[in-house]
């Protein structure tokens, strides 16, 4: 549940930045360039928000109890 909350929160922030940058580019260069910039930033935000939210919610490593068997994580 926490992963989804982090993802949505990060996406909201990045989407606002993407829209603002898209508007700025549209004022300077026109709608065709703005569309390319907006779509590129939007899909980069999707990827970046997912990577960041997974990294932020990754389980922390717990110190092993002496004598306990610790499984190695599969790659």
N, C-alpha and C positions, 0 to 999 in steps of 0.2 A: 504494500500500500504506500509505503514511504517513497519508493522508487517513482511511482506515478505522480505523487504530489511534487516531488523535486523536478520531475520532467516537465510538468505543466507550468510550474513557477518559472523555470529557466526559459521555457519556450515563450511565455508571455513577455518576459523582459527582452528576449532576442527578437521577437516579432515586432515589438514597438520600435526597436532600433532599426530593424530592416525596413519598416514602413517609412520611418523618418528619412533614412538614407535614400530610399527610393524616390520620395518626394523631392529631396534636394537634387538628385541626379536628373529628375524630370524637368526641374526648373532650369538647370544648366545645359542639358544636352538633348532633351526631348523625350517623348514617350517610348520610342523604340529602344533606346539605350537603357532607359529606366526599367523596362520590363526584363531585360536580360540581367541587369544588376539585381533587381528584386528577386527574381527566381533563383539566381545563383546564391544569394545570401539566405534565402528562405530554406533551401535544401541543405546548405551548410549549417544553418541553425538547427535543423532537425537532427543532423548527425552529431553536431557538437553538444546539443542539449542531452541527447541520449548517452553519449560517452561521459559527459560530466555527471549526470544523475547516477549512472551506474558506478562511477568512481566514488561519488559522495556516499552512496549507500552500501558500498562493499563491506562485507563483514570484517570486523577487526580481528587480528590474530590474537588469540588468547595464550598466555604463557602456559606451557605444558606442566602438568603435575609430575614431580619426579617419579620415575618408574612407570609412567603411563605410556601406552603405545599411541603414537601420533601418526595418523595417515597422511601420506604425501598428497597434495592436491593434483588431480589429473589435469593435463595440459590439453 
